[in-house]
Amino acid sequence: MPHPPRWHQGRAWLLNSGAGELLCFGPKAGSAAVVCTLPAYLRGLCLIDRYAVVGMCQIREKHIFGGLPVQQKFEKLLAGLAVIDLPTGNTVGMFEFTAGCTEIYDVQYLPGVRNINILNAADDVTRQAFTAPEFSYWLRPENEIT
C-alpha cells in the first residue's frame, strides 16, 4: 500500500502504509531500503532538509484493511505525527492524538507560519471564526453579546 511518493535529496521516498514503513529508493540501488517502521498505518509524508514528518493512523475499517502486516507487528496503532531523522532512521519527535482523531490524511510544512488553527467548517461555531497570522477571533451571535 504505497502512499505519497516524494522526490527529495536525489532519492525517492514513500510510505509502505500497510507495513508501517518509510522507504527510500536511491537511483543506483535498484531496491528499497526501510528507513524506519512506525506503529501505525502511515499516510502523509513531508520532507524537510534531513527530516521526514509522517502521518500516523489507526485502522478504522478493519473489515477492509484487517490483517495488515503493521497490525501483526504492533499491539496498538497510534494516530499522530512522527518526525524521523532521515540519515539515521531514528524517531526524534512524536505527537500522538489520544482522543478525537484516529486518522491523518496528509502532512504539509508551512514555513514561517506560527499561529495555526484547525477549523471544522461543518460546525456552526467554527464557521464564525476569523484567523490571521497574528491573531484569531471567534464571533458570537448577537443574542449572546452582553
Chimera marker file (.cmm) of the C-alpha trace (Angstrom):
<marker_set name="trace">
<marker id="1" x="0.000" y="0.000" z="0.000" r="1" g="1" b="0" radius="0.5"/>
<marker id="2" x="2.359" y="2.739" z="-1.157" r="1" g="1" b="0" radius="0.5"/>
<marker id="3" x="1.462" y="6.265" z="-0.209" r="1" g="1" b="0" radius="0.5"/>
<marker id="4" x="2.605" y="9.708" z="-1.352" r="1" g="1" b="0" radius="0.5"/>
<marker id="5" x="5.859" y="9.229" z="-3.222" r="1" g="1" b="0" radius="0.5"/>
<marker id="6" x="8.178" y="12.226" z="-2.917" r="1" g="1" b="0" radius="0.5"/>
<marker id="7" x="11.492" y="13.166" z="-4.542" r="1" g="1" b="0" radius="0.5"/>
<marker id="8" x="13.938" y="14.653" z="-2.015" r="1" g="1" b="0" radius="0.5"/>
<marker id="9" x="17.734" y="14.991" z="-1.969" r="1" g="1" b="0" radius="0.5"/>
<marker id="10" x="18.168" y="12.871" z="-5.090" r="1" g="1" b="0" radius="0.5"/>
<marker id="11" x="16.116" y="9.950" z="-3.808" r="1" g="1" b="0" radius="0.5"/>
<marker id="12" x="12.540" y="8.701" z="-3.986" r="1" g="1" b="0" radius="0.5"/>
<marker id="13" x="10.757" y="8.350" z="-0.631" r="1" g="1" b="0" radius="0.5"/>
<marker id="14" x="7.405" y="6.720" z="0.069" r="1" g="1" b="0" radius="0.5"/>
<marker id="15" x="5.355" y="5.091" z="2.756" r="1" g="1" b="0" radius="0.5"/>
<marker id="16" x="4.610" y="1.385" z="2.703" r="1" g="1" b="0" radius="0.5"/>
<marker id="17" x="1.443" y="2.153" z="4.651" r="1" g="1" b="0" radius="0.5"/>
<marker id="18" x="0.226" y="-1.354" z="5.426" r="1" g="1" b="0" radius="0.5"/>
<marker id="19" x="3.604" y="-2.334" z="6.888" r="1" g="1" b="0" radius="0.5"/>
<marker id="20" x="4.149" y="0.961" z="8.763" r="1" g="1" b="0" radius="0.5"/>
<marker id="21" x="7.400" y="1.596" z="6.872" r="1" g="1" b="0" radius="0.5"/>
<marker id="22" x="9.136" y="4.681" z="5.487" r="1" g="1" b="0" radius="0.5"/>
<marker id="23" x="11.074" y="3.569" z="2.398" r="1" g="1" b="0" radius="0.5"/>
<marker id="24" x="13.910" y="5.161" z="0.420" r="1" g="1" b="0" radius="0.5"/>
<marker id="25" x="14.922" y="4.366" z="-3.151" r="1" g="1" b="0" radius="0.5"/>
<marker id="26" x="18.369" y="5.502" z="-4.291" r="1" g="1" b="0" radius="0.5"/>
<marker id="27" x="18.869" y="5.988" z="-8.038" r="1" g="1" b="0" radius="0.5"/>
<marker id="28" x="21.613" y="3.323" z="-8.192" r="1" g="1" b="0" radius="0.5"/>
<marker id="29" x="20.363" y="0.869" z="-5.567" r="1" g="1" b="0" radius="0.5"/>
<marker id="30" x="17.561" y="-0.664" z="-7.624" r="1" g="1" b="0" radius="0.5"/>
<marker id="31" x="15.688" y="-1.628" z="-4.490" r="1" g="1" b="0" radius="0.5"/>
<marker id="32" x="14.062" y="-0.019" z="-1.490" r="1" g="1" b="0" radius="0.5"/>
<marker id="33" x="15.620" y="0.369" z="1.925" r="1" g="1" b="0" radius="0.5"/>
<marker id="34" x="13.453" y="0.546" z="5.046" r="1" g="1" b="0" radius="0.5"/>
<marker id="35" x="14.365" y="3.768" z="6.863" r="1" g="1" b="0" radius="0.5"/>
<marker id="36" x="12.132" y="3.070" z="9.867" r="1" g="1" b="0" radius="0.5"/>
<marker id="37" x="8.993" y="1.249" z="10.970" r="1" g="1" b="0" radius="0.5"/>
<marker id="38" x="6.305" y="3.030" z="12.980" r="1" g="1" b="0" radius="0.5"/>
<marker id="39" x="3.367" y="1.648" z="15.000" r="1" g="1" b="0" radius="0.5"/>
<marker id="40" x="0.695" y="2.978" z="12.629" r="1" g="1" b="0" radius="0.5"/>
<marker id="41" x="-0.897" y="2.798" z="9.209" r="1" g="1" b="0" radius="0.5"/>
<marker id="42" x="1.072" y="5.596" z="7.518" r="1" g="1" b="0" radius="0.5"/>
<marker id="43" x="-0.474" y="8.406" z="5.479" r="1" g="1" b="0" radius="0.5"/>
<marker id="44" x="1.043" y="11.770" z="4.639" r="1" g="1" b="0" radius="0.5"/>
<marker id="45" x="4.733" y="12.450" z="4.136" r="1" g="1" b="0" radius="0.5"/>
<marker id="46" x="6.539" y="15.773" z="4.287" r="1" g="1" b="0" radius="0.5"/>
<marker id="47" x="10.309" y="16.037" z="3.787" r="1" g="1" b="0" radius="0.5"/>
<marker id="48" x="12.212" y="18.993" z="5.243" r="1" g="1" b="0" radius="0.5"/>
<marker id="49" x="16.010" y="19.025" z="4.974" r="1" g="1" b="0" radius="0.5"/>
<marker id="50" x="17.191" y="15.936" z="6.896" r="1" g="1" b="0" radius="0.5"/>
<marker id="51" x="13.778" y="15.171" z="8.432" r="1" g="1" b="0" radius="0.5"/>
<marker id="52" x="10.572" y="13.419" z="7.433" r="1" g="1" b="0" radius="0.5"/>
<marker id="53" x="7.253" y="14.212" z="9.088" r="1" g="1" b="0" radius="0.5"/>
<marker id="54" x="4.995" y="11.188" z="8.775" r="1" g="1" b="0" radius="0.5"/>
<marker id="55" x="1.251" y="10.994" z="9.442" r="1" g="1" b="0" radius="0.5"/>
<marker id="56" x="0.234" y="8.012" z="11.571" r="1" g="1" b="0" radius="0.5"/>
<marker id="57" x="-3.259" y="6.464" z="11.588" r="1" g="1" b="0" radius="0.5"/>
<marker id="58" x="-5.169" y="3.802" z="13.387" r="1" g="1" b="0" radius="0.5"/>
<marker id="59" x="-7.107" y="1.461" z="11.117" r="1" g="1" b="0" radius="0.5"/>
<marker id="60" x="-10.827" y="2.250" z="11.164" r="1" g="1" b="0" radius="0.5"/>
<marker id="61" x="-12.161" y="-0.181" z="8.579" r="1" g="1" b="0" radius="0.5"/>
<marker id="62" x="-10.879" y="-3.489" z="9.864" r="1" g="1" b="0" radius="0.5"/>
<marker id="63" x="-13.222" y="-5.404" z="7.555" r="1" g="1" b="0" radius="0.5"/>
<marker id="64" x="-11.393" y="-3.850" z="4.567" r="1" g="1" b="0" radius="0.5"/>
<marker id="65" x="-7.893" y="-3.272" z="5.960" r="1" g="1" b="0" radius="0.5"/>
<marker id="66" x="-7.803" y="-6.054" z="8.552" r="1" g="1" b="0" radius="0.5"/>
<marker id="67" x="-4.790" y="-8.328" z="8.826" r="1" g="1" b="0" radius="0.5"/>
<marker id="68" x="-2.168" y="-5.866" z="7.580" r="1" g="1" b="0" radius="0.5"/>
<marker id="69" x="1.484" y="-6.518" z="8.492" r="1" g="1" b="0" radius="0.5"/>
<marker id="70" x="1.594" y="-3.427" z="10.739" r="1" g="1" b="0" radius="0.5"/>
<marker id="71" x="-1.243" y="-4.911" z="12.820" r="1" g="1" b="0" radius="0.5"/>
<marker id="72" x="0.800" y="-8.094" z="13.285" r="1" g="1" b="0" radius="0.5"/>
<marker id="73" x="3.912" y="-6.143" z="14.391" r="1" g="1" b="0" radius="0.5"/>
<marker id="74" x="2.276" y="-3.793" z="16.901" r="1" g="1" b="0" radius="0.5"/>
<marker id="75" x="-0.379" y="-4.452" z="19.531" r="1" g="1" b="0" radius="0.5"/>
<marker id="76" x="-1.603" y="-0.818" z="19.459" r="1" g="1" b="0" radius="0.5"/>
<marker id="77" x="-1.561" y="1.525" z="16.453" r="1" g="1" b="0" radius="0.5"/>
<marker id="78" x="-1.083" y="5.258" z="17.038" r="1" g="1" b="0" radius="0.5"/>
<marker id="79" x="-2.652" y="8.340" z="15.465" r="1" g="1" b="0" radius="0.5"/>
<marker id="80" x="-0.481" y="11.445" z="15.206" r="1" g="1" b="0" radius="0.5"/>
<marker id="81" x="2.772" y="12.649" z="13.685" r="1" g="1" b="0" radius="0.5"/>
<marker id="82" x="6.302" y="11.290" z="13.845" r="1" g="1" b="0" radius="0.5"/>
<marker id="83" x="9.474" y="13.209" z="12.986" r="1" g="1" b="0" radius="0.5"/>
<marker id="84" x="12.178" y="10.956" z="11.555" r="1" g="1" b="0" radius="0.5"/>
<marker id="85" x="15.875" y="11.812" z="11.128" r="1" g="1" b="0" radius="0.5"/>
<marker id="86" x="16.464" y="10.542" z="7.583" r="1" g="1" b="0" radius="0.5"/>
<marker id="87" x="20.206" y="9.728" z="7.840" r="1" g="1" b="0" radius="0.5"/>
<marker id="88" x="19.745" y="7.577" z="10.969" r="1" g="1" b="0" radius="0.5"/>
<marker id="89" x="16.114" y="6.461" z="10.734" r="1" g="1" b="0" radius="0.5"/>
<marker id="90" x="15.609" y="7.466" z="14.384" r="1" g="1" b="0" radius="0.5"/>
<marker id="91" x="12.341" y="8.922" z="15.615" r="1" g="1" b="0" radius="0.5"/>
<marker id="92" x="13.318" y="12.327" z="17.036" r="1" g="1" b="0" radius="0.5"/>
<marker id="93" x="9.813" y="13.537" z="17.864" r="1" g="1" b="0" radius="0.5"/>
<marker id="94" x="6.272" y="12.279" z="18.091" r="1" g="1" b="0" radius="0.5"/>
<marker id="95" x="2.860" y="13.858" z="18.621" r="1" g="1" b="0" radius="0.5"/>
<marker id="96" x="0.086" y="11.400" z="19.473" r="1" g="1" b="0" radius="0.5"/>
<marker id="97" x="-3.645" y="12.076" z="19.443" r="1" g="1" b="0" radius="0.5"/>
<marker id="98" x="-5.062" y="10.160" z="22.399" r="1" g="1" b="0" radius="0.5"/>
<marker id="99" x="-8.692" y="11.109" z="21.681" r="1" g="1" b="0" radius="0.5"/>
<marker id="100" x="-10.776" y="12.703" z="18.947" r="1" g="1" b="0" radius="0.5"/>
<marker id="101" x="-8.566" y="11.836" z="15.969" r="1" g="1" b="0" radius="0.5"/>
<marker id="102" x="-7.729" y="8.433" z="14.554" r="1" g="1" b="0" radius="0.5"/>
<marker id="103" x="-6.537" y="9.323" z="11.044" r="1" g="1" b="0" radius="0.5"/>
<marker id="104" x="-4.142" y="11.748" z="9.358" r="1" g="1" b="0" radius="0.5"/>
<marker id="105" x="-4.520" y="12.092" z="5.595" r="1" g="1" b="0" radius="0.5"/>
<marker id="106" x="-1.664" y="14.425" z="4.683" r="1" g="1" b="0" radius="0.5"/>
<marker id="107" x="1.160" y="16.430" z="6.206" r="1" g="1" b="0" radius="0.5"/>
<marker id="108" x="2.422" y="19.794" z="4.932" r="1" g="1" b="0" radius="0.5"/>
<marker id="109" x="5.213" y="22.116" z="6.068" r="1" g="1" b="0" radius="0.5"/>
<marker id="110" x="4.199" y="25.793" z="6.291" r="1" g="1" b="0" radius="0.5"/>
<marker id="111" x="7.429" y="27.792" z="6.647" r="1" g="1" b="0" radius="0.5"/>
<marker id="112" x="7.130" y="30.963" z="8.684" r="1" g="1" b="0" radius="0.5"/>
<marker id="113" x="3.605" y="30.199" z="9.957" r="1" g="1" b="0" radius="0.5"/>
<marker id="114" x="3.436" y="30.369" z="13.755" r="1" g="1" b="0" radius="0.5"/>
<marker id="115" x="-0.265" y="30.585" z="14.637" r="1" g="1" b="0" radius="0.5"/>
<marker id="116" x="-2.033" y="27.526" z="13.253" r="1" g="1" b="0" radius="0.5"/>
<marker id="117" x="-5.750" y="26.871" z="13.743" r="1" g="1" b="0" radius="0.5"/>
<marker id="118" x="-7.749" y="23.801" z="12.854" r="1" g="1" b="0" radius="0.5"/>
<marker id="119" x="-11.320" y="24.692" z="11.978" r="1" g="1" b="0" radius="0.5"/>
<marker id="120" x="-14.229" y="22.415" z="11.206" r="1" g="1" b="0" radius="0.5"/>
<marker id="121" x="-16.229" y="24.204" z="8.517" r="1" g="1" b="0" radius="0.5"/>
<marker id="122" x="-19.242" y="21.935" z="9.148" r="1" g="1" b="0" radius="0.5"/>
<marker id="123" x="-19.613" y="23.235" z="12.710" r="1" g="1" b="0" radius="0.5"/>
<marker id="124" x="-21.701" y="26.422" z="13.084" r="1" g="1" b="0" radius="0.5"/>
<marker id="125" x="-19.454" y="27.767" z="15.841" r="1" g="1" b="0" radius="0.5"/>
<marker id="126" x="-16.144" y="27.386" z="14.000" r="1" g="1" b="0" radius="0.5"/>
<marker id="127" x="-17.586" y="28.784" z="10.769" r="1" g="1" b="0" radius="0.5"/>
<marker id="128" x="-17.743" y="32.076" z="12.651" r="1" g="1" b="0" radius="0.5"/>
<marker id="129" x="-14.004" y="32.155" z="13.313" r="1" g="1" b="0" radius="0.5"/>
<marker id="130" x="-11.646" y="34.639" z="11.734" r="1" g="1" b="0" radius="0.5"/>
<marker id="131" x="-7.959" y="33.840" z="11.832" r="1" g="1" b="0" radius="0.5"/>
<marker id="132" x="-4.857" y="35.664" z="10.616" r="1" g="1" b="0" radius="0.5"/>
<marker id="133" x="-1.118" y="35.134" z="11.160" r="1" g="1" b="0" radius="0.5"/>
<marker id="134" x="-1.010" y="37.304" z="14.285" r="1" g="1" b="0" radius="0.5"/>
<marker id="135" x="-4.461" y="36.749" z="15.848" r="1" g="1" b="0" radius="0.5"/>
<marker id="136" x="-7.734" y="34.801" z="15.901" r="1" g="1" b="0" radius="0.5"/>
<marker id="137" x="-11.265" y="35.996" z="16.655" r="1" g="1" b="0" radius="0.5"/>
<marker id="138" x="-14.375" y="33.953" z="17.390" r="1" g="1" b="0" radius="0.5"/>
<marker id="139" x="-17.609" y="35.758" z="16.603" r="1" g="1" b="0" radius="0.5"/>
<marker id="140" x="-20.629" y="35.367" z="18.864" r="1" g="1" b="0" radius="0.5"/>
<marker id="141" x="-24.209" y="35.647" z="17.685" r="1" g="1" b="0" radius="0.5"/>
<marker id="142" x="-25.859" y="38.981" z="18.521" r="1" g="1" b="0" radius="0.5"/>
<marker id="143" x="-28.171" y="37.432" z="21.089" r="1" g="1" b="0" radius="0.5"/>
<marker id="144" x="-25.141" y="36.235" z="23.134" r="1" g="1" b="0" radius="0.5"/>
<marker id="145" x="-23.466" y="39.649" z="23.389" r="1" g="1" b="0" radius="0.5"/>
<marker id="146" x="-23.897" y="41.237" z="26.834" r="1" g="1" b="0" radius="0.5"/>
<link id1="1" id2="2" r="1" g="1" b="0" radius="0.2"/>
<link id1="2" id2="3" r="1" g="1" b="0" radius="0.2"/>
<link id1="3" id2="4" r="1" g="1" b="0" radius="0.2"/>
<link id1="4" id2="5" r="1" g="1" b="0" radius="0.2"/>
<link id1="5" id2="6" r="1" g="1" b="0" radius="0.2"/>
<link id1="6" id2="7" r="1" g="1" b="0" radius="0.2"/>
<link id1="7" id2="8" r="1" g="1" b="0" radius="0.2"/>
<link id1="8" id2="9" r="1" g="1" b="0" radius="0.2"/>
<link id1="9" id2="10" r="1" g="1" b="0" radius="0.2"/>
<link id1="10" id2="11" r="1" g="1" b="0" radius="0.2"/>
<link id1="11" id2="12" r="1" g="1" b="0" radius="0.2"/>
<link id1="12" id2="13" r="1" g="1" b="0" radius="0.2"/>
<link id1="13" id2="14" r="1" g="1" b="0" radius="0.2"/>
<link id1="14" id2="15" r="1" g="1" b="0" radius="0.2"/>
<link id1="15" id2="16" r="1" g="1" b="0" radius="0.2"/>
<link id1="16" id2="17" r="1" g="1" b="0" radius="0.2"/>
<link id1="17" id2="18" r="1" g="1" b="0" radius="0.2"/>
<link id1="18" id2="19" r="1" g="1" b="0" radius="0.2"/>
<link id1="19" id2="20" r="1" g="1" b="0" radius="0.2"/>
<link id1="20" id2="21" r="1" g="1" b="0" radius="0.2"/>
<link id1="21" id2="22" r="1" g="1" b="0" radius="0.2"/>
<link id1="22" id2="23" r="1" g="1" b="0" radius="0.2"/>
<link id1="23" id2="24" r="1" g="1" b="0" radius="0.2"/>
<link id1="24" id2="25" r="1" g="1" b="0" radius="0.2"/>
<link id1="25" id2="26" r="1" g="1" b="0" radius="0.2"/>
<link id1="26" id2="27" r="1" g="1" b="0" radius="0.2"/>
<link id1="27" id2="28" r="1" g="1" b="0" radius="0.2"/>
<link id1="28" id2="29" r="1" g="1" b="0" radius="0.2"/>
<link id1="29" id2="30" r="1" g="1" b="0" radius="0.2"/>
<link id1="30" id2="31" r="1" g="1" b="0" radius="0.2"/>
<link id1="31" id2="32" r="1" g="1" b="0" radius="0.2"/>
<link id1="32" id2="33" r="1" g="1" b="0" radius="0.2"/>
<link id1="33" id2="34" r="1" g="1" b="0" radius="0.2"/>
<link id1="34" id2="35" r="1" g="1" b="0" radius="0.2"/>
<link id1="35" id2="36" r="1" g="1" b="0" radius="0.2"/>
<link id1="36" id2="37" r="1" g="1" b="0" radius="0.2"/>
<link id1="37" id2="38" r="1" g="1" b="0" radius="0.2"/>
<link id1="38" id2="39" r="1" g="1" b="0" radius="0.2"/>
<link id1="39" id2="40" r="1" g="1" b="0" radius="0.2"/>
<link id1="40" id2="41" r="1" g="1" b="0" radius="0.2"/>
<link id1="41" id2="42" r="1" g="1" b="0" radius="0.2"/>
<link id1="42" id2="43" r="1" g="1" b="0" radius="0.2"/>
<link id1="43" id2="44" r="1" g="1" b="0" radius="0.2"/>
<link id1="44" id2="45" r="1" g="1" b="0" radius="0.2"/>
<link id1="45" id2="46" r="1" g="1" b="0" radius="0.2"/>
<link id1="46" id2="47" r="1" g="1" b="0" radius="0.2"/>
<link id1="47" id2="48" r="1" g="1" b="0" radius="0.2"/>
<link id1="48" id2="49" r="1" g="1" b="0" radius="0.2"/>
<link id1="49" id2="50" r="1" g="1" b="0" radius="0.2"/>
<link id1="50" id2="51" r="1" g="1" b="0" radius="0.2"/>
<link id1="51" id2="52" r="1" g="1" b="0" radius="0.2"/>
<link id1="52" id2="53" r="1" g="1" b="0" radius="0.2"/>
<link id1="53" id2="54" r="1" g="1" b="0" radius="0.2"/>
<link id1="54" id2="55" r="1" g="1" b="0" radius="0.2"/>
<link id1="55" id2="56" r="1" g="1" b="0" radius="0.2"/>
<link id1="56" id2="57" r="1" g="1" b="0" radius="0.2"/>
<link id1="57" id2="58" r="1" g="1" b="0" radius="0.2"/>
<link id1="58" id2="59" r="1" g="1" b="0" radius="0.2"/>
<link id1="59" id2="60" r="1" g="1" b="0" radius="0.2"/>
<link id1="60" id2="61" r="1" g="1" b="0" radius="0.2"/>
<link id1="61" id2="62" r="1" g="1" b="0" radius="0.2"/>
<link id1="62" id2="63" r="1" g="1" b="0" radius="0.2"/>
<link id1="63" id2="64" r="1" g="1" b="0" radius="0.2"/>
<link id1="64" id2="65" r="1" g="1" b="0" radius="0.2"/>
<link id1="65" id2="66" r="1" g="1" b="0" radius="0.2"/>
<link id1="66" id2="67" r="1" g="1" b="0" radius="0.2"/>
<link id1="67" id2="68" r="1" g="1" b="0" radius="0.2"/>
<link id1="68" id2="69" r="1" g="1" b="0" radius="0.2"/>
<link id1="69" id2="70" r="1" g="1" b="0" radius="0.2"/>
<link id1="70" id2="71" r="1" g="1" b="0" radius="0.2"/>
<link id1="71" id2="72" r="1" g="1" b="0" radius="0.2"/>
<link id1="72" id2="73" r="1" g="1" b="0" radius="0.2"/>
<link id1="73" id2="74" r="1" g="1" b="0" radius="0.2"/>
<link id1="74" id2="75" r="1" g="1" b="0" radius="0.2"/>
<link id1="75" id2="76" r="1" g="1" b="0" radius="0.2"/>
<link id1="76" id2="77" r="1" g="1" b="0" radius="0.2"/>
<link id1="77" id2="78" r="1" g="1" b="0" radius="0.2"/>
<link id1="78" id2="79" r="1" g="1" b="0" radius="0.2"/>
<link id1="79" id2="80" r="1" g="1" b="0" radius="0.2"/>
<link id1="80" id2="81" r="1" g="1" b="0" radius="0.2"/>
<link id1="81" id2="82" r="1" g="1" b="0" radius="0.2"/>
<link id1="82" id2="83" r="1" g="1" b="0" radius="0.2"/>
<link id1="83" id2="84" r="1" g="1" b="0" radius="0.2"/>
<link id1="84" id2="85" r="1" g="1" b="0" radius="0.2"/>
<link id1="85" id2="86" r="1" g="1" b="0" radius="0.2"/>
<link id1="86" id2="87" r="1" g="1" b="0" radius="0.2"/>
<link id1="87" id2="88" r="1" g="1" b="0" radius="0.2"/>
<link id1="88" id2="89" r="1" g="1" b="0" radius="0.2"/>
<link id1="89" id2="90" r="1" g="1" b="0" radius="0.2"/>
<link id1="90" id2="91" r="1" g="1" b="0" radius="0.2"/>
<link id1="91" id2="92" r="1" g="1" b="0" radius="0.2"/>
<link id1="92" id2="93" r="1" g="1" b="0" radius="0.2"/>
<link id1="93" id2="94" r="1" g="1" b="0" radius="0.2"/>
<link id1="94" id2="95" r="1" g="1" b="0" radius="0.2"/>
<link id1="95" id2="96" r="1" g="1" b="0" radius="0.2"/>
<link id1="96" id2="97" r="1" g="1" b="0" radius="0.2"/>
<link id1="97" id2="98" r="1" g="1" b="0" radius="0.2"/>
<link id1="98" id2="99" r="1" g="1" b="0" radius="0.2"/>
<link id1="99" id2="100" r="1" g="1" b="0" radius="0.2"/>
<link id1="100" id2="101" r="1" g="1" b="0" radius="0.2"/>
<link id1="101" id2="102" r="1" g="1" b="0" radius="0.2"/>
<link id1="102" id2="103" r="1" g="1" b="0" radius="0.2"/>
<link id1="103" id2="104" r="1" g="1" b="0" radius="0.2"/>
<link id1="104" id2="105" r="1" g="1" b="0" radius="0.2"/>
<link id1="105" id2="106" r="1" g="1" b="0" radius="0.2"/>
<link id1="106" id2="107" r="1" g="1" b="0" radius="0.2"/>
<link id1="107" id2="108" r="1" g="1" b="0" radius="0.2"/>
<link id1="108" id2="109" r="1" g="1" b="0" radius="0.2"/>
<link id1="109" id2="110" r="1" g="1" b="0" radius="0.2"/>
<link id1="110" id2="111" r="1" g="1" b="0" radius="0.2"/>
<link id1="111" id2="112" r="1" g="1" b="0" radius="0.2"/>
<link id1="112" id2="113" r="1" g="1" b="0" radius="0.2"/>
<link id1="113" id2="114" r="1" g="1" b="0" radius="0.2"/>
<link id1="114" id2="115" r="1" g="1" b="0" radius="0.2"/>
<link id1="115" id2="116" r="1" g="1" b="0" radius="0.2"/>
<link id1="116" id2="117" r="1" g="1" b="0" radius="0.2"/>
<link id1="117" id2="118" r="1" g="1" b="0" radius="0.2"/>
<link id1="118" id2="119" r="1" g="1" b="0" radius="0.2"/>
<link id1="119" id2="120" r="1" g="1" b="0" radius="0.2"/>
<link id1="120" id2="121" r="1" g="1" b="0" radius="0.2"/>
<link id1="121" id2="122" r="1" g="1" b="0" radius="0.2"/>
<link id1="122" id2="123" r="1" g="1" b="0" radius="0.2"/>
<link id1="123" id2="124" r="1" g="1" b="0" radius="0.2"/>
<link id1="124" id2="125" r="1" g="1" b="0" radius="0.2"/>
<link id1="125" id2="126" r="1" g="1" b="0" radius="0.2"/>
<link id1="126" id2="127" r="1" g="1" b="0" radius="0.2"/>
<link id1="127" id2="128" r="1" g="1" b="0" radius="0.2"/>
<link id1="128" id2="129" r="1" g="1" b="0" radius="0.2"/>
<link id1="129" id2="130" r="1" g="1" b="0" radius="0.2"/>
<link id1="130" id2="131" r="1" g="1" b="0" radius="0.2"/>
<link id1="131" id2="132" r="1" g="1" b="0" radius="0.2"/>
<link id1="132" id2="133" r="1" g="1" b="0" radius="0.2"/>
<link id1="133" id2="134" r="1" g="1" b="0" radius="0.2"/>
<link id1="134" id2="135" r="1" g="1" b="0" radius="0.2"/>
<link id1="135" id2="136" r="1" g="1" b="0" radius="0.2"/>
<link id1="136" id2="137" r="1" g="1" b="0" radius="0.2"/>
<link id1="137" id2="138" r="1" g="1" b="0" radius="0.2"/>
<link id1="138" id2="139" r="1" g="1" b="0" radius="0.2"/>
<link id1="139" id2="140" r="1" g="1" b="0" radius="0.2"/>
<link id1="140" id2="141" r="1" g="1" b="0" radius="0.2"/>
<link id1="141" id2="142" r="1" g="1" b="0" radius="0.2"/>
<link id1="142" id2="143" r="1" g="1" b="0" radius="0.2"/>
<link id1="143" id2="144" r="1" g="1" b="0" radius="0.2"/>
<link id1="144" id2="145" r="1" g="1" b="0" radius="0.2"/>
<link id1="145" id2="146" r="1" g="1" b="0" radius="0.2"/>
</marker_set>
